[in-house]
Amino acid sequence: MTRKRRRLYFVLFAMIGLGAATALVLSAIEDSLVFFYTPTDLAEKDIPKDRRLRIGGLVAENSVKRGADGVSVKFIVTDLTNTLPVTYKGILPDLFREGQGVVAEGKIDAGGVFRADAVLAKHDENYMPAEVADALKKSGQWKGAPAP
């Protein structure tokens, strides 16, 4: 075997090893990815029901219903085009209220209800999560505060 052929084999095996390592890393990352969607995105796209994802939008007016146990809550998230019912069991952020921006993380069940296990609310009167603001701007429904 000549030096040239050995070098070619070495490069070939190195490329195969690099490809295998890349495939392993990408498959590991895919399991931990959480995608962001608006209610309109969910209505338009076919998203697997068992996939973990984030939804965002505004909490619809007069939609918050608290459970008798004090920790369960049902509300509706809207992007002013479509809506999505959400259930959550836990303590909501202090600034969570109707008409405010919200991002929830969880899964959609077979009935089309989003089962959240984490809820994030905006932190002051001028802030809205970037994903929510972008989605509202894209839908033409943005009525945010003017830029400083």
VMD Tcl script that builds the backbone (N, CA, C; Angstrom):
set m [mol new atoms 444]
animate dup $m
set s [atomselect $m all]
$s set {name element resname resid chain x y z} {
  {N N MET 1 A 0.846 -1.171 0.000}
  {CA C MET 1 A 0.000 0.000 0.000}
  {C C MET 1 A 0.897 1.242 0.000}
  {N N THR 2 A 0.621 2.137 -0.920}
  {CA C THR 2 A 1.440 3.342 -1.045}
  {C C THR 2 A 0.996 4.389 -0.028}
  {N N ARG 3 A 1.878 5.379 0.156}
  {CA C ARG 3 A 1.566 6.467 1.089}
  {C C ARG 3 A 0.325 7.224 0.639}
  {N N LYS 4 A 0.195 7.394 -0.628}
  {CA C LYS 4 A -0.956 8.133 -1.172}
  {C C LYS 4 A -2.262 7.399 -0.858}
  {N N ARG 5 A -2.259 6.088 -1.025}
  {CA C ARG 5 A -3.469 5.302 -0.755}
  {C C ARG 5 A -3.786 5.289 0.742}
  {N N ARG 6 A -2.755 5.180 1.609}
  {CA C ARG 6 A -2.984 5.225 3.053}
  {C C ARG 6 A -3.592 6.558 3.478}
  {N N ARG 7 A -3.089 7.627 2.923}
  {CA C ARG 7 A -3.615 8.955 3.213}
  {C C ARG 7 A -5.079 9.065 2.771}
  {N N LEU 8 A -5.402 8.521 1.611}
  {CA C LEU 8 A -6.767 8.535 1.111}
  {C C LEU 8 A -7.689 7.741 2.046}
  {N N TYR 9 A -7.259 6.568 2.501}
  {CA C TYR 9 A -8.056 5.783 3.447}
  {C C TYR 9 A -8.252 6.528 4.765}
  {N N PHE 10 A -7.205 7.157 5.234}
  {CA C PHE 10 A -7.295 7.920 6.481}
  {C C PHE 10 A -8.321 9.043 6.358}
  {N N VAL 11 A -8.269 9.793 5.293}
  {CA C VAL 11 A -9.222 10.884 5.064}
  {C C VAL 11 A -10.634 10.327 4.935}
  {N N LEU 12 A -10.798 9.223 4.236}
  {CA C LEU 12 A -12.114 8.612 4.070}
  {C C LEU 12 A -12.691 8.174 5.420}
  {N N PHE 13 A -11.900 7.469 6.235}
  {CA C PHE 13 A -12.378 7.050 7.556}
  {C C PHE 13 A -12.646 8.243 8.473}
  {N N ALA 14 A -11.838 9.274 8.374}
  {CA C ALA 14 A -12.067 10.482 9.178}
  {C C ALA 14 A -13.387 11.139 8.796}
  {N N MET 15 A -13.694 11.191 7.509}
  {CA C MET 15 A -14.956 11.778 7.048}
  {C C MET 15 A -16.149 10.944 7.509}
  {N N ILE 16 A -16.023 9.631 7.465}
  {CA C ILE 16 A -17.107 8.758 7.934}
  {C C ILE 16 A -17.315 8.955 9.439}
  {N N GLY 17 A -16.234 9.026 10.196}
  {CA C GLY 17 A -16.333 9.260 11.640}
  {C C GLY 17 A -16.948 10.610 11.959}
  {N N LEU 18 A -16.560 11.633 11.219}
  {CA C LEU 18 A -17.118 12.967 11.417}
  {C C LEU 18 A -18.608 12.987 11.074}
  {N N GLY 19 A -18.975 12.310 10.014}
  {CA C GLY 19 A -20.391 12.229 9.642}
  {C C GLY 19 A -21.219 11.516 10.701}
  {N N ALA 20 A -20.682 10.416 11.242}
  {CA C ALA 20 A -21.399 9.674 12.282}
  {C C ALA 20 A -21.541 10.519 13.547}
  {N N ALA 21 A -20.497 11.234 13.920}
  {CA C ALA 21 A -20.560 12.098 15.107}
  {C C ALA 21 A -21.583 13.211 14.909}
  {N N THR 22 A -21.613 13.788 13.728}
  {CA C THR 22 A -22.580 14.846 13.423}
  {C C THR 22 A -24.003 14.310 13.499}
  {N N ALA 23 A -24.227 13.124 12.960}
  {CA C ALA 23 A -25.567 12.528 13.009}
  {C C ALA 23 A -26.001 12.274 14.450}
  {N N LEU 24 A -25.103 11.800 15.297}
  {CA C LEU 24 A -25.430 11.564 16.701}
  {C C LEU 24 A -25.762 12.865 17.427}
  {N N VAL 25 A -24.982 13.903 17.193}
  {CA C VAL 25 A -25.229 15.199 17.837}
  {C C VAL 25 A -26.563 15.776 17.381}
  {N N LEU 26 A -26.845 15.720 16.098}
  {CA C LEU 26 A -28.105 16.266 15.588}
  {C C LEU 26 A -29.310 15.506 16.117}
  {N N SER 27 A -29.200 14.199 16.239}
  {CA C SER 27 A -30.337 13.438 16.773}
  {C C SER 27 A -30.540 13.743 18.250}
  {N N ALA 28 A -29.472 13.988 18.999}
  {CA C ALA 28 A -29.603 14.356 20.408}
  {C C ALA 28 A -30.214 15.743 20.555}
  {N N ILE 29 A -29.840 16.666 19.698}
  {CA C ILE 29 A -30.386 18.024 19.749}
  {C C ILE 29 A -31.859 18.022 19.374}
  {N N GLU 30 A -32.242 17.216 18.410}
  {CA C GLU 30 A -33.630 17.179 17.951}
  {C C GLU 30 A -34.581 16.816 19.092}
  {N N ASP 31 A -34.160 15.941 19.987}
  {CA C ASP 31 A -35.004 15.532 21.103}
  {C C ASP 31 A -35.236 16.657 22.104}
  {N N SER 32 A -34.318 17.611 22.178}
  {CA C SER 32 A -34.460 18.679 23.164}
  {C C SER 32 A -34.946 20.003 22.573}
  {N N LEU 33 A -35.196 20.065 21.278}
  {CA C LEU 33 A -35.685 21.288 20.669}
  {C C LEU 33 A -37.131 21.553 21.062}
  {N N VAL 34 A -37.438 22.816 21.325}
  {CA C VAL 34 A -38.803 23.233 21.621}
  {C C VAL 34 A -39.111 24.366 20.645}
  {N N PHE 35 A -40.064 24.134 19.745}
  {CA C PHE 35 A -40.396 25.114 18.726}
  {C C PHE 35 A -41.467 26.074 19.220}
  {N N PHE 36 A -41.452 27.305 18.704}
  {CA C PHE 36 A -42.427 28.327 19.071}
  {C C PHE 36 A -43.473 28.459 17.969}
  {N N TYR 37 A -44.743 28.475 18.368}
  {CA C TYR 37 A -45.840 28.631 17.422}
  {C C TYR 37 A -46.878 29.595 17.981}
  {N N THR 38 A -47.624 30.212 17.091}
  {CA C THR 38 A -48.789 30.999 17.463}
  {C C THR 38 A -50.025 30.139 17.210}
  {N N PRO 39 A -51.182 30.537 17.716}
  {CA C PRO 39 A -52.389 29.771 17.408}
  {C C PRO 39 A -52.655 29.651 15.903}
  {N N THR 40 A -52.334 30.674 15.115}
  {CA C THR 40 A -52.511 30.600 13.666}
  {C C THR 40 A -51.559 29.573 13.062}
  {N N ASP 41 A -50.307 29.532 13.521}
  {CA C ASP 41 A -49.356 28.529 13.039}
  {C C ASP 41 A -49.887 27.124 13.298}
  {N N LEU 42 A -50.436 26.908 14.482}
  {CA C LEU 42 A -50.952 25.583 14.833}
  {C C LEU 42 A -52.158 25.217 13.992}
  {N N ALA 43 A -52.974 26.206 13.627}
  {CA C ALA 43 A -54.150 25.939 12.799}
  {C C ALA 43 A -53.746 25.610 11.362}
  {N N GLU 44 A -52.660 26.213 10.882}
  {CA C GLU 44 A -52.248 26.053 9.488}
  {C C GLU 44 A -51.309 24.874 9.263}
  {N N LYS 45 A -50.541 24.492 10.283}
  {CA C LYS 45 A -49.535 23.445 10.115}
  {C C LYS 45 A -49.987 22.159 10.785}
  {N N ASP 46 A -49.497 21.047 10.270}
  {CA C ASP 46 A -49.774 19.748 10.864}
  {C C ASP 46 A -48.639 19.420 11.823}
  {N N ILE 47 A -48.878 19.629 13.107}
  {CA C ILE 47 A -47.851 19.452 14.122}
  {C C ILE 47 A -48.182 18.202 14.935}
  {N N PRO 48 A -47.215 17.301 15.122}
  {CA C PRO 48 A -47.480 16.090 15.896}
  {C C PRO 48 A -47.980 16.425 17.300}
  {N N LYS 49 A -48.982 15.708 17.767}
  {CA C LYS 49 A -49.593 15.986 19.065}
  {C C LYS 49 A -48.648 15.716 20.229}
  {N N ASP 50 A -47.710 14.809 20.075}
  {CA C ASP 50 A -46.831 14.476 21.188}
  {C C ASP 50 A -45.571 15.330 21.239}
  {N N ARG 51 A -45.445 16.287 20.354}
  {CA C ARG 51 A -44.248 17.130 20.294}
  {C C ARG 51 A -44.322 18.247 21.328}
  {N N ARG 52 A -43.248 18.461 22.025}
  {CA C ARG 52 A -43.155 19.548 23.002}
  {C C ARG 52 A -42.935 20.853 22.240}
  {N N LEU 53 A -43.689 21.885 22.604}
  {CA C LEU 53 A -43.569 23.160 21.904}
  {C C LEU 53 A -43.959 24.313 22.802}
  {N N ARG 54 A -43.717 25.512 22.306}
  {CA C ARG 54 A -44.110 26.744 22.983}
  {C C ARG 54 A -45.154 27.436 22.133}
  {N N ILE 55 A -46.149 27.977 22.801}
  {CA C ILE 55 A -47.128 28.797 22.102}
  {C C ILE 55 A -47.069 30.186 22.705}
  {N N GLY 56 A -47.458 31.157 21.912}
  {CA C GLY 56 A -47.439 32.519 22.416}
  {C C GLY 56 A -48.526 33.345 21.790}
  {N N GLY 57 A -48.887 34.378 22.480}
  {CA C GLY 57 A -49.904 35.305 22.018}
  {C C GLY 57 A -50.385 36.125 23.181}
  {N N LEU 58 A -51.616 36.566 23.098}
  {CA C LEU 58 A -52.227 37.345 24.163}
  {C C LEU 58 A -53.242 36.482 24.891}
  {N N VAL 59 A -53.400 36.710 26.189}
  {CA C VAL 59 A -54.444 36.027 26.940}
  {C C VAL 59 A -55.756 36.715 26.561}
  {N N ALA 60 A -56.697 35.953 26.027}
  {CA C ALA 60 A -57.967 36.519 25.560}
  {C C ALA 60 A -58.761 37.103 26.731}
  {N N GLU 61 A -59.452 38.198 26.467}
  {CA C GLU 61 A -60.281 38.844 27.479}
  {C C GLU 61 A -61.387 37.897 27.930}
  {N N ASN 62 A -61.685 37.919 29.225}
  {CA C ASN 62 A -62.749 37.116 29.839}
  {C C ASN 62 A -62.587 35.613 29.602}
  {N N SER 63 A -61.347 35.139 29.497}
  {CA C SER 63 A -61.134 33.720 29.231}
  {C C SER 63 A -60.514 32.969 30.397}
  {N N VAL 64 A -60.025 33.659 31.408}
  {CA C VAL 64 A -59.329 33.004 32.514}
  {C C VAL 64 A -60.359 32.422 33.484}
  {N N LYS 65 A -60.293 31.113 33.671}
  {CA C LYS 65 A -61.174 30.401 34.590}
  {C C LYS 65 A -60.298 29.616 35.565}
  {N N ARG 66 A -60.419 29.937 36.839}
  {CA C ARG 66 A -59.607 29.269 37.857}
  {C C ARG 66 A -60.361 28.070 38.426}
  {N N GLY 67 A -59.631 26.992 38.689}
  {CA C GLY 67 A -60.224 25.784 39.243}
  {C C GLY 67 A -60.492 25.922 40.733}
  {N N ALA 68 A -61.312 25.048 41.258}
  {CA C ALA 68 A -61.668 25.074 42.676}
  {C C ALA 68 A -60.473 24.737 43.570}
  {N N ASP 69 A -59.487 24.008 43.021}
  {CA C ASP 69 A -58.329 23.620 43.827}
  {C C ASP 69 A -57.336 24.765 44.045}
  {N N GLY 70 A -57.523 25.886 43.358}
  {CA C GLY 70 A -56.673 27.057 43.547}
  {C C GLY 70 A -55.406 27.073 42.711}
  {N N VAL 71 A -55.059 25.967 42.067}
  {CA C VAL 71 A -53.847 25.941 41.254}
  {C C VAL 71 A -54.117 25.630 39.785}
  {N N SER 72 A -55.299 25.131 39.471}
  {CA C SER 72 A -55.643 24.844 38.076}
  {C C SER 72 A -56.246 26.085 37.441}
  {N N VAL 73 A -55.875 26.315 36.193}
  {CA C VAL 73 A -56.419 27.464 35.476}
  {C C VAL 73 A -56.586 27.094 34.014}
  {N N LYS 74 A -57.647 27.619 33.418}
  {CA C LYS 74 A -57.888 27.467 31.987}
  {C C LYS 74 A -57.982 28.868 31.413}
  {N N PHE 75 A -57.371 29.058 30.248}
  {CA C PHE 75 A -57.455 30.342 29.575}
  {C C PHE 75 A -57.285 30.126 28.085}
  {N N ILE 76 A -57.491 31.168 27.327}
  {CA C ILE 76 A -57.373 31.090 25.870}
  {C C ILE 76 A -56.260 32.023 25.421}
  {N N VAL 77 A -55.377 31.506 24.580}
  {CA C VAL 77 A -54.312 32.305 23.976}
  {C C VAL 77 A -54.746 32.653 22.560}
  {N N THR 78 A -54.594 33.908 22.198}
  {CA C THR 78 A -54.982 34.359 20.871}
  {C C THR 78 A -53.869 35.181 20.247}
  {N N ASP 79 A -53.786 35.128 18.920}
  {CA C ASP 79 A -52.899 36.041 18.191}
  {C C ASP 79 A -53.758 37.028 17.402}
  {N N LEU 80 A -55.001 37.174 17.839}
  {CA C LEU 80 A -56.009 38.068 17.265}
  {C C LEU 80 A -56.518 37.578 15.918}
  {N N THR 81 A -56.063 36.409 15.491}
  {CA C THR 81 A -56.596 35.758 14.295}
  {C C THR 81 A -57.229 34.428 14.679}
  {N N ASN 82 A -56.504 33.613 15.427}
  {CA C ASN 82 A -56.989 32.316 15.907}
  {C C ASN 82 A -56.786 32.230 17.413}
  {N N THR 83 A -57.442 31.247 18.025}
  {CA C THR 83 A -57.321 31.042 19.463}
  {C C THR 83 A -56.959 29.598 19.760}
  {N N LEU 84 A -56.448 29.372 20.970}
  {CA C LEU 84 A -56.093 28.032 21.418}
  {C C LEU 84 A -56.373 27.931 22.911}
  {N N PRO 85 A -57.205 26.960 23.343}
  {CA C PRO 85 A -57.445 26.790 24.773}
  {C C PRO 85 A -56.220 26.182 25.455}
  {N N VAL 86 A -55.937 26.672 26.663}
  {CA C VAL 86 A -54.767 26.233 27.420}
  {C C VAL 86 A -55.205 25.846 28.821}
  {N N THR 87 A -54.667 24.757 29.335}
  {CA C THR 87 A -54.848 24.401 30.739}
  {C C THR 87 A -53.474 24.376 31.388}
  {N N TYR 88 A -53.459 24.791 32.657}
  {CA C TYR 88 A -52.195 24.856 33.392}
  {C C TYR 88 A -52.475 24.557 34.850}
  {N N LYS 89 A -51.614 23.767 35.452}
  {CA C LYS 89 A -51.741 23.472 36.878}
  {C C LYS 89 A -50.452 23.923 37.544}
  {N N GLY 90 A -50.564 24.966 38.317}
  {CA C GLY 90 A -49.409 25.527 38.999}
  {C C GLY 90 A -49.675 26.976 39.349}
  {N N ILE 91 A -48.655 27.612 39.846}
  {CA C ILE 91 A -48.772 29.012 40.239}
  {C C ILE 91 A -48.414 29.881 39.046}
  {N N LEU 92 A -49.327 30.772 38.689}
  {CA C LEU 92 A -49.101 31.668 37.553}
  {C C LEU 92 A -48.199 32.827 37.969}
  {N N PRO 93 A -47.471 33.404 37.017}
  {CA C PRO 93 A -46.665 34.592 37.333}
  {C C PRO 93 A -47.563 35.726 37.834}
  {N N ASP 94 A -47.033 36.593 38.680}
  {CA C ASP 94 A -47.806 37.695 39.246}
  {C C ASP 94 A -48.392 38.603 38.175}
  {N N LEU 95 A -47.689 38.788 37.078}
  {CA C LEU 95 A -48.144 39.715 36.040}
  {C C LEU 95 A -49.019 39.058 34.984}
  {N N PHE 96 A -49.418 37.818 35.194}
  {CA C PHE 96 A -50.306 37.137 34.261}
  {C C PHE 96 A -51.699 37.740 34.374}
  {N N ARG 97 A -52.254 38.207 33.259}
  {CA C ARG 97 A -53.619 38.721 33.235}
  {C C ARG 97 A -54.134 38.785 31.817}
  {N N GLU 98 A -55.414 38.984 31.693}
  {CA C GLU 98 A -56.059 39.047 30.388}
  {C C GLU 98 A -55.552 40.256 29.609}
  {N N GLY 99 A -55.398 40.057 28.295}
  {CA C GLY 99 A -54.941 41.124 27.424}
  {C C GLY 99 A -53.441 41.307 27.391}
  {N N GLN 100 A -52.685 40.515 28.142}
  {CA C GLN 100 A -51.237 40.631 28.202}
  {C C GLN 100 A -50.574 39.501 27.427}
  {N N GLY 101 A -49.338 39.725 27.026}
  {CA C GLY 101 A -48.578 38.713 26.306}
  {C C GLY 101 A -48.209 37.554 27.213}
  {N N VAL 102 A -48.207 36.361 26.632}
  {CA C VAL 102 A -47.891 35.161 27.390}
  {C C VAL 102 A -47.221 34.148 26.470}
  {N N VAL 103 A -46.318 33.368 27.044}
  {CA C VAL 103 A -45.704 32.234 26.357}
  {C C VAL 103 A -45.892 31.030 27.266}
  {N N ALA 104 A -46.430 29.940 26.717}
  {CA C ALA 104 A -46.655 28.719 27.484}
  {C C ALA 104 A -45.903 27.575 26.815}
  {N N GLU 105 A -45.351 26.691 27.634}
  {CA C GLU 105 A -44.602 25.544 27.117}
  {C C GLU 105 A -45.275 24.265 27.559}
  {N N GLY 106 A -45.450 23.331 26.627}
  {CA C GLY 106 A -46.088 22.058 26.939}
  {C C GLY 106 A -46.398 21.276 25.685}
  {N N LYS 107 A -47.535 20.546 25.705}
  {CA C LYS 107 A -47.934 19.708 24.579}
  {C C LYS 107 A -49.422 19.874 24.302}
  {N N ILE 108 A -49.812 19.582 23.066}
  {CA C ILE 108 A -51.219 19.595 22.697}
  {C C ILE 108 A -51.764 18.187 22.886}
  {N N ASP 109 A -52.908 18.080 23.581}
  {CA C ASP 109 A -53.489 16.759 23.783}
  {C C ASP 109 A -54.365 16.365 22.595}
  {N N ALA 110 A -54.929 15.177 22.643}
  {CA C ALA 110 A -55.724 14.653 21.532}
  {C C ALA 110 A -56.964 15.498 21.262}
  {N N GLY 111 A -57.468 16.208 22.275}
  {CA C GLY 111 A -58.652 17.045 22.113}
  {C C GLY 111 A -58.354 18.431 21.576}
  {N N GLY 112 A -57.082 18.740 21.298}
  {CA C GLY 112 A -56.718 20.047 20.774}
  {C C GLY 112 A -56.504 21.103 21.845}
  {N N VAL 113 A -56.440 20.681 23.109}
  {CA C VAL 113 A -56.188 21.608 24.211}
  {C C VAL 113 A -54.700 21.572 24.520}
  {N N PHE 114 A -54.120 22.748 24.714}
  {CA C PHE 114 A -52.701 22.841 25.032}
  {C C PHE 114 A -52.525 22.639 26.532}
  {N N ARG 115 A -51.775 21.623 26.927}
  {CA C ARG 115 A -51.491 21.326 28.329}
  {C C ARG 115 A -50.134 21.928 28.672}
  {N N ALA 116 A -50.165 23.067 29.326}
  {CA C ALA 116 A -48.929 23.785 29.652}
  {C C ALA 116 A -48.347 23.276 30.953}
  {N N ASP 117 A -47.017 23.199 30.992}
  {CA C ASP 117 A -46.355 22.909 32.252}
  {C C ASP 117 A -45.472 24.070 32.694}
  {N N ALA 118 A -45.439 25.126 31.886}
  {CA C ALA 118 A -44.747 26.365 32.249}
  {C C ALA 118 A -45.444 27.518 31.549}
  {N N VAL 119 A -45.647 28.606 32.286}
  {CA C VAL 119 A -46.282 29.799 31.731}
  {C C VAL 119 A -45.411 30.995 32.083}
  {N N LEU 120 A -45.081 31.795 31.070}
  {CA C LEU 120 A -44.279 33.003 31.252}
  {C C LEU 120 A -45.121 34.211 30.871}
  {N N ALA 121 A -45.076 35.253 31.684}
  {CA C ALA 121 A -45.829 36.472 31.390}
  {C C ALA 121 A -44.851 37.625 31.193}
  {N N LYS 122 A -45.315 38.664 30.556}
  {CA C LYS 122 A -44.475 39.840 30.347}
  {C C LYS 122 A -44.094 40.462 31.683}
  {N N HIS 123 A -43.014 41.225 31.716}
  {CA C HIS 123 A -42.550 41.737 33.000}
  {C C HIS 123 A -42.754 43.227 33.210}
  {N N ASP 124 A -43.162 43.988 32.232}
  {CA C ASP 124 A -43.564 45.372 32.454}
  {C C ASP 124 A -44.508 45.812 31.351}
  {N N GLU 125 A -44.977 47.048 31.412}
  {CA C GLU 125 A -46.014 47.470 30.487}
  {C C GLU 125 A -45.531 47.661 29.053}
  {N N ASN 126 A -44.235 47.721 28.816}
  {CA C ASN 126 A -43.719 47.935 27.465}
  {C C ASN 126 A -43.154 46.677 26.826}
  {N N TYR 127 A -43.009 45.609 27.592}
  {CA C TYR 127 A -42.346 44.413 27.076}
  {C C TYR 127 A -43.353 43.380 26.601}
  {N N MET 128 A -43.026 42.743 25.512}
  {CA C MET 128 A -43.769 41.565 25.051}
  {C C MET 128 A -42.716 40.601 24.523}
  {N N PRO 129 A -42.862 39.293 24.797}
  {CA C PRO 129 A -41.874 38.343 24.277}
  {C C PRO 129 A -41.671 38.547 22.772}
  {N N ALA 130 A -40.427 38.504 22.341}
  {CA C ALA 130 A -40.090 38.807 20.944}
  {C C ALA 130 A -40.859 37.939 19.965}
  {N N GLU 131 A -41.026 36.652 20.292}
  {CA C GLU 131 A -41.740 35.758 19.387}
  {C C GLU 131 A -43.202 36.177 19.237}
  {N N VAL 132 A -43.811 36.594 20.354}
  {CA C VAL 132 A -45.213 37.015 20.322}
  {C C VAL 132 A -45.356 38.301 19.526}
  {N N ALA 133 A -44.472 39.271 19.788}
  {CA C ALA 133 A -44.529 40.538 19.056}
  {C C ALA 133 A -44.339 40.324 17.560}
  {N N ASP 134 A -43.395 39.478 17.181}
  {CA C ASP 134 A -43.164 39.197 15.753}
  {C C ASP 134 A -44.380 38.544 15.111}
  {N N ALA 135 A -45.000 37.607 15.842}
  {CA C ALA 135 A -46.179 36.929 15.300}
  {C C ALA 135 A -47.341 37.901 15.129}
  {N N LEU 136 A -47.524 38.806 16.088}
  {CA C LEU 136 A -48.604 39.787 15.977}
  {C C LEU 136 A -48.331 40.776 14.851}
  {N N LYS 137 A -47.068 41.166 14.689}
  {CA C LYS 137 A -46.717 42.068 13.581}
  {C C LYS 137 A -46.979 41.387 12.244}
  {N N LYS 138 A -46.631 40.105 12.157}
  {CA C LYS 138 A -46.820 39.348 10.919}
  {C C LYS 138 A -48.298 39.225 10.559}
  {N N SER 139 A -49.159 39.121 11.578}
  {CA C SER 139 A -50.582 38.986 11.326}
  {C C SER 139 A -51.260 40.330 11.060}
  {N N GLY 140 A -50.504 41.429 11.261}
  {CA C GLY 140 A -51.072 42.769 11.035}
  {C C GLY 140 A -51.898 43.256 12.188}
  {N N GLN 141 A -51.832 42.598 13.343}
  {CA C GLN 141 A -52.641 42.954 14.488}
  {C C GLN 141 A -51.856 43.697 15.572}
  {N N TRP 142 A -50.613 44.040 15.351}
  {CA C TRP 142 A -49.749 44.637 16.359}
  {C C TRP 142 A -50.202 46.045 16.696}
  {N N LYS 143 A -50.400 46.279 17.964}
  {CA C LYS 143 A -50.745 47.623 18.447}
  {C C LYS 143 A -49.858 47.939 19.635}
  {N N GLY 144 A -48.589 47.626 19.488}
  {CA C GLY 144 A -47.635 47.785 20.584}
  {C C GLY 144 A -47.261 49.223 20.833}
  {N N ALA 145 A -46.512 49.412 21.902}
  {CA C ALA 145 A -46.054 50.743 22.264}
  {C C ALA 145 A -45.033 51.231 21.252}
  {N N PRO 146 A -44.982 52.550 20.996}
  {CA C PRO 146 A -43.989 53.064 20.073}
  {C C PRO 146 A -42.581 52.884 20.598}
  {N N ALA 147 A -41.642 52.783 19.718}
  {CA C ALA 147 A -40.247 52.599 20.111}
  {C C ALA 147 A -39.739 53.842 20.833}
  {N N PRO 148 A -38.900 53.701 21.880}
  {CA C PRO 148 A -38.380 54.858 22.634}
  {C C PRO 148 A -37.436 55.679 21.820}
}
mol reanalyze $m
mol bondsrecalc $m
mol representation Tube
mol addrep $m
